[in-house]
């Protein structure tokens, strides 16, 4: 055995301790929610301009400049202030009403040095305008109706350029125009029925099944499905005059939301962590928003008590981990500040989109979501195994540790035929509520954790984006998913725009790789076949690298070890391992620094094999918060994999015959 410790001393044999809070129900009362909202508002409002038109918390200026930062601060905290005012029915919130009302008057005053950036000056104003319009509608009796006529006219003038604007990105942004034009229509301003019909049709084109939508034409499945693509249709339907425009579509929107929530609630960890996957993670507890939207829509399949617990679990998770911080502010990061997690354009007020996750306080105290008995999350009741077919995901949650894992064979934030780099936030083979993908500069160029890659003599690893989903299902208690990719190296362009998708550059094809995942509990049996090699790769000295889960923590918290057949890592009561089940595997540990929002030091267990075209390579990959066990035993028998799992259960899973796959793909 080779023992590799990064603590500075050998601590001897250890096993991972159970996650103590895995089963704890986090269930905030409405009073706790309101108090938390007031805390967040107080922290942000301390950084308002004298006229309250801009709110600019401390921190590095965003990529769009100081004026946009201030507009974001106003608009995004206005969401929370609006929820607070609406839930209180305007009582006891006079200071909020007064401050935000005078901020609106100052923001739309064209002569004011602190005026808001207008639509024609910067596209980000279109995003923030939607929040302002939504809350002006929600708080109409207490803010809009009390604004003087000149200010109302200026607000209409500020919003008016959205009408007929064809430059909106064809993503969740279509809702920003719908919301603003719906408000304009309700106050006698300009609007376009053609715009709204076109945008609703574009939204419907995102629908992929089982309540899931892609955020645009790329294979983009992430938290935007919940906090944007499900949130806006329901809140929009409640805006003044929206029922006329909806033309009966709202029941279908609710049905899709209901189906989505059945999956979404299973993606919340037992400790309240949302899945750490997808872009804009600095919005943190905005991930709670779709559960409150479900309460607004009165979805039939998830009880009000479970919706409340899901939202409470997420928001309290961050509160327990320092978000907001001691100054009652939200930083750009996950738990604490970690600037790399933000987009380049993000500024110090950008994280306040998190306040979408506080939407529930807009519901009155006698609403069933506040009075229903608490109900545990799925992962707190029993082991959970399901698929998200549109995304190509197998979801496995384990009650013993509260960890939810997603094994991914269909999501890459890319077009199906685009050979681009693997986005760390989308294209890895696995995501969970207890681990984060590596997200430093190297992670964009080097797929490492949760990957199957060909590695050349120079250490360059291939990417898998534009993989072809071969199938995803649950078969006899085993989650099964597979994909085939044209593995490719990328020489990056000098300039990159990273808004979620992977890097772009000159592409060199290496060959085709097919990978199957068999998932049960904490384990994945990963079967990889190099189907063919192409071009220079056919004669190169290559190896196949199988990357496991990345565990991160402080220098003193992370350690690992290797044996002849396995590599394992531990951090914070969580353990990860890879086991070479095909002879010839060479396990090791890859160490990365400053690469994860979960800690300064990261360890990734990996195993490497020599390349033999057509030979199935079988590796067992584990992520657990309980005592580790011996790996599964696997036998490949023609077109089936026979697995004896650590608990003694034996399953036989039919796959495409590896010999047929190889022959067809060569």
Secondary structure, 3 states (H helix, E strand, C coil): CEEECCCCCCCCCCCCCCCCCCCCCCCCCHHHHHHHHHHHHHHHHCCECCCCCCECCCCCCCCCCHHHHHHHHHHHHHHHHHHHHHHCCCCCCHHHHHHHHHHHHHHCCCCCCCCCCCCCCCCHHHHHHHHHHHHHHHCCCCCHHHCCHHHHHHHHHHHHCCCCCCCCCCCCCHHHHHHHHHHHHHCCCCCCHHHHHHHHHHHHHCEEECCEECCCCCCCCCCHHHHHHHHHHHHHHCCCCHHHHHCCCHHHHHHHHHHHHHHHHHHCCCCCCCCCCCCCHHHHHHHHHHHHHHHHHCCCCCCHHHHHHHHHHHHHHHHHCCCCCCCCCCCCECCCECHHHCCCCCCCCHHHHHHHHHHHHHCCCCCHHHHCCCCCCHHHHCCEEEEECCCCEEEEEECCCCEEEEEECCCCCCCCCCCCCCCCCCCCCEEECCCCCCCCHHHHHCCCCCEEEEECCCCCECECCCCEEEEEEEECCEEEEEEEEEEEEEEECCCCCCCCCCCCEEEEEEEEEEEEEEEECCEEEEEEEEEEECHHHHHCCCEEEEEEEEEEECCCCEEEEECCCEEEEEECCEEEEEEECCCCCEEEEEEEEEEECCEEEEEEEEEEEECCCCCEEEEEEEEECCCCCCCCEEEEECCEEEEECCCCCEEEEECCCHHHHHHHHC
